[in-house]
Amino acid sequence: MSNVTNNEFSVALNNYFQTLGTLTQQLVELVNVVIKTAGSITASIIEPISKAATGLAGNASTTVTKVYQGAAAAVAPKK
């Protein structure tokens, strides 16, 4: 009777660790897929945003320069 109980426990423990190993492997595969998907999504989103941000920064710089030039022209003594 004791051998049957130990054998059942060994089988149950073996099944437990097989299931745990399978779940761990699937979790690693899932994380890998998420990272790859996030990488492609991030690249496709960040590129247009960075181009737009660069253009916006350039336009803002031009606007600030024109404002300073206008203020300097208004303050400068006239001949």
C-alpha positions as CSV (number, residue, x, y, z in Angstrom):
1,M,0.0,0.0,0.0
2,S,2.9,2.3,0.8
3,N,4.5,1.7,-2.6
4,V,1.2,2.6,-4.4
5,T,1.0,5.9,-2.4
6,N,4.6,6.8,-3.1
7,N,4.2,5.9,-6.8
8,E,1.1,8.1,-7.1
9,F,2.9,10.9,-5.3
10,S,5.8,10.6,-7.7
11,V,3.5,10.6,-10.7
12,A,1.6,13.6,-9.4
13,L,4.9,15.4,-8.6
14,N,6.2,14.6,-12.1
15,N,3.0,15.9,-13.7
16,Y,3.2,19.0,-11.6
17,F,6.8,19.8,-12.7
18,Q,6.0,19.0,-16.4
19,T,3.0,21.4,-16.2
20,L,5.1,24.0,-14.5
21,G,7.8,23.7,-17.2
22,T,5.3,23.9,-20.0
23,L,3.7,27.0,-18.4
24,T,7.1,28.6,-18.0
25,Q,8.1,27.9,-21.6
26,Q,4.8,29.3,-22.8
27,L,5.3,32.4,-20.7
28,V,8.8,33.0,-22.1
29,E,7.4,32.6,-25.6
30,L,4.6,35.0,-24.9
31,V,7.0,37.6,-23.5
32,N,9.2,37.2,-26.6
33,V,6.2,37.8,-28.9
34,V,5.1,40.8,-26.9
35,I,8.6,42.3,-27.1
36,K,8.9,41.7,-30.8
37,T,5.4,43.2,-31.4
38,A,6.0,46.2,-29.2
39,G,9.3,46.8,-31.0
40,S,7.7,46.9,-34.4
41,I,4.8,49.0,-33.1
42,T,7.1,51.4,-31.3
43,A,9.3,51.9,-34.4
44,S,6.3,52.6,-36.6
45,I,4.8,55.1,-34.1
46,I,8.0,56.8,-32.9
47,E,9.4,57.6,-36.4
48,P,6.5,59.8,-37.5
49,I,6.2,61.4,-34.1
50,S,9.9,62.2,-34.0
51,K,9.7,63.7,-37.5
52,A,6.7,65.8,-36.4
53,A,8.5,66.9,-33.2
54,T,11.6,67.9,-35.2
55,G,9.5,70.0,-37.6
56,L,7.6,71.6,-34.7
57,A,10.8,72.4,-32.9
58,G,12.2,74.0,-36.1
59,N,9.1,76.0,-36.6
60,A,9.1,77.2,-33.0
61,S,12.7,78.2,-33.3
62,T,12.0,80.2,-36.4
63,T,9.0,81.9,-34.7
64,V,11.0,82.8,-31.7
65,T,13.7,84.3,-33.8
66,K,11.3,86.4,-35.8
67,V,9.7,87.6,-32.5
68,Y,13.1,88.7,-31.2
69,Q,14.0,90.3,-34.5
70,G,10.7,92.2,-34.4
71,A,11.2,93.3,-30.8
72,A,14.8,94.4,-31.5
73,A,13.6,96.4,-34.6
74,A,10.9,98.1,-32.5
75,V,13.3,99.0,-29.7
76,A,16.2,100.0,-31.9
77,P,16.6,103.8,-32.3
78,K,15.4,105.0,-35.7
79,K,17.7,107.2,-37.9
